[in-house]
Amino acid sequence: MKKKNKLLNTETVNKVCLNCAHGKHSPDGESVLCIKKGIMLPNSSCRKFEYDPLNRTPARPVSFGEFSAEDFEL
């Protein structure tokens, strides 16, 4: 029986090898070393995909720039 983790919303996760629990980043950064399938492209996926939130790299925060007092006046 497959174990489902109900705490994480895995429906919205991109199913790519970079986010898989079986894949590890290669030293060159251009491929993923998969336990199940061997060397894979970072954006590829397979049927053995299992989401690992620790492998995900978060998006960079948006910078808003600098504001002056004039920006907040009515």
N, C-alpha and C positions, 0 to 999 in steps of 0.2 A: 504494500500500500504506500502511495506517495504521501510524504509528509508536507503539509502546506503551512506556511507561516502566515497567520492572519494579521500579524502586527504590521507588516510591510505591504504597501500597495504595489505589488509587482506587475500589475496590468499595464502601468504607464512606463515601465522600464524599457529602454532600448535593449533588445536582445542582440548584443554584440559581444565578441570574445573578450574585449577589454573589461567588461563587467562580469565575466563568468568566474565561478569559484574554481573551475578546473584549469583556467588559464593564468599564466604568469607573464609579466612584461619581460621581453627580451632585452639584453643590454643595449642593443642598437636602437631600440624604440620603434622599429618599423615592423615588428611582427610579435605574435603572442605564442608562447610555448604552452601547448595544451597537453594535458595528461592523456586525454581520450583520443585526440585526433592528430597530434604532432604539431608541426609548425603551421600556424594559421595567420591570415591577415587580421588586423585589428578590427575591421568593420564587418567581418564575416561572422556567421553563427552556425550552429548545428543543433541536432535534436537533443543533445546532452546538456544544453544550456541550463545553468543553475545560477541564479542571481546572488552575487556577493556584494553587499553595500560597501565593504572596505576597499574593493578594487576600483570603485567609481571615483573619478576625479571631478570635484565640483566646478561649476562654472565660476568665472571670475566675477566679483561684484562690480556693478556698474558705478562708474565714477560720475558724479554730478558736476564736478568742477567747483570753482570758488564763487561765492555769492557776495554781493555787497549790500549795504543797508538800503540802497536805492531799489534793489530788486523786490524788497518787501514793503515798499510804500504804496499807498493807494492814491 
